[in-house]
């Protein structure tokens, strides 16, 4: 079985590839793609695989934009960080999905389900219809998070958050007051929960709020150093591939 992974987080794509090989040694991951643009080019120039594992939110657009440009012949299983409200739309329309972080057993069951569907010649998904479903049902962005402080629970407002960062597999939120708490979400999850006009993921470890940016320093070769308030524990640089998008975000585009 030939498959491709369309996922803009390199670590997540590698992890999914390894999990797939553990499910079935006959699986061939023939490509790992990161954007709508890259995916359209690949699908235009190559034989379509049997199965596509597809993240919903890519670096340049929602992945449904791929199907508006290419007639995709492959079956599709979504990998998604959308919350329960959106997932109900998947279930109601008999669409298969895997909720991040992906579980090995659930992944293997999804592959087995695909193989059974494929024998019957069924279609798994109508991507154009799904885009409309999610547009109609997409919930509002998060306004509050619940965090644990000792043996108590505390509700924090998104408007008071300066930035998020991830280290050793744990995600932390830093408040404008300099308080810091751990949260039960990955940075991938947070991307779906936060208003993209207010928060931007500058690299693999930091998701920053616009109000927390004190200044941006231009370095040689178009590198950008971001200085936060409250200060981060390390020098922060915008990933090279994100620099154009970051500039647009800062400019309000």
N, C-alpha and C positions, 0 to 999 in steps of 0.2 A: 504493500500500500504506500503510495507516494503522497506526501503531505507537505504543506508549507505553514510556517508560523508568521503571522503578521502581528507584531508587538513592538512598541516603540521603546520599551525598557529592555536593554540588552541582557541584564541579569535574569529578568523574568523569562525571556525567550530561551536562554540557555537552560534554565531550570526546567521549563516545560519540555524542551527537547530531551533532556535526560530522563524525565518521568515517562515520556512516550516510549523511549527505548526499553525502559524497565517493564512497561505494559506488554509490548509486543516487539520482539527482535526483528520482525519482518517489516516494520515501519521504516520508511526512508524519509527523512526531513531534507527536502531538496533545496529549500531556501528559507532564510529568515529575513523578513522585510520590516521596515520601521515606519513607513509613512504611506499615505494614500498615493502620492505621486510615484514613489518607488514601486508600490504594488501594481499600479496601473501599467507601468512600463514593463514589469516582469510578466504580468499576465497577458500582455499584448504580444510579447516576444517568445513565450514559452508554452509548451503543452500544459494545460491545466492539470493540477494534481487531483487525486481522488478526494482529498479532504483538506479543508483549510481551518486552522485554529486562528480565530480572529478577535483581537482586542477591539472594543467599541471606540474608545477614545484614543486616537493616534496623534502624533505630534503636529500634524498640519490640518486635521479635520476629523469628523466622525468617520469611521470606516465605511459607513453606508455609501459614502461618496464614491467608493470604488465601483459599486454596482451601477452607478449612473453613467459611468464611462466605459465599462467593460461588461460584456455578457458572460458572467462567470458560470462555468459548467460544473464546478466542484460542489460537493456537499460542504456544509459549514457548521462548526461548533464555536459558539462565542465564548470567549474568556472575558469576564466582566467584573467590575467593582461596583456596578449599580446596586442601589439598595433594594429592599424588599418590595417597595411600591412598583418599581420598574420591572422587577423579576416576575410579578404577577402578570404583567403583560406578556412576558415570554411564555408562561405556563398556559395562559388562556389561548394562545395561538400555536400551541404544540411545537414550540421552538426550543431546541436544546441549548443549554448554557452551562458554563462552569464558573462558579463564583470564586474570585481571588480571595486569599491565596489558595491556589489549586491543590486539592487533596489527591494523593496517588490513587486511592481506591475509586474515587468519583471519576477520575480521568479514565481509568481502565474500563469502568462501566460505560462511560460515554463512547469510548472506542468500540466496545462490544455492541453497543446500541447502534452505532453507525453501520457496522458490518451487517447487522440484521436488517436494518433499513435498506441498505444498499442491495441486498439480495432480493428484496421485494420491489426495488425500483422506485421507492417513495422519494418525494422531495422533502427535505428537512425544513427549508426556510424560503420565504419571499423577502429578501432584504429591503426592497423598496417599501413594502408594507410595514416592515418593522421600524424603519426610520420614522414613518408617520406615527406609529404607535407610541414610540418613545418621546417624540416631540409633543404629542398630545398629553402624555402621562408623566412627563418629567417633573419630579418634585422640586420645590423651592430649595435653594441652597441652605446649608445648615446655619443656624443662628446661635446654637449653643452646643457645648460638649459636656459630658459628665466625666469627671476625673476622681481618682481616689487620693485622699489625703489622710495618711495614717489609717485609722479604722472608720473614717467618715467619707461620704460622697460629697462632692462639690460641683456645682454647675458653673461653667465659665462661659462668657459671652464671646462670640467670634470677633465682635468689634473691639475687644480688649486684647486680642492675640497679636503678637508681633511676628512670630514665625514658628515653623516646625522644623525639626531636624531628626535624622535617624542615625543611630550608631549601635553597633553590635546587635542588630535585629530589633531594636526597641525604638519607637518613635516618641519624641518629646515635644511638648508645646511650651514656648516661651512667651510669657505675657508682657505687655508693655510695662507692667509694674516690676519686671524682672523675676517674678515667680516662675517656677518651672515644674511641669507635671508630665507623667507618662500618659499616653493615650493608646487605646486598643485598635489603632488603625495604621496601616502602612501608608507611605506617601502616595502609592498608587491609589489606594482607597480615597485619600483626602482630595485627590484631584477631581473626583466626581462630586465631592461634597461642598467644595469652596467656590465662591464666585471668582471666575477667572479674571475679572476686572480688578479684583482686590488682592489676589494671591498668585504667585508665579513660582514654578519649580525651576530654580536656577541651575541645579546640578543634581546628581544622584542622591545627595544627602540633605539638601536644604530646600524648603518650600517657604518663601518669604512673603510677608505682607507689604503692600505698597507703603503704608504708613511707617513701617519699621526701617525703611531705607534712608540712611542719613546722607550718604553720597555714593556716587559711582565713579571710580577712578579708571582712566584709560591707560592700559599698558601696551607695550609693543605687540605687533602682530594681532591687533584688534582684540586683545584680551581685556576683559572688564572685571575689576575688583569691586565687590559690593561691601560697603561698610554699613553695619546695622546698628540700630539703637533699640533695645539693649545690645551691647557688643556680643558677637559670637566668640567662641573659644579658639577659633582658628581663622586664618585669612580665607575669604570666600571669593571664588572666581566663578563667573558664569561659564558653563560648558560652551566650548567653541561653537558647536552646532546650534546652540540656543541663542547666540548673541543677536542675530537679526530679529528674531521673535521677541527677545527681551527688550530691545530698543523700541520696537513697535508698541509693546505693552507699556513701557514707561511713557511713551508719547501719547498714550490713550487711544491707539488704533485698535 
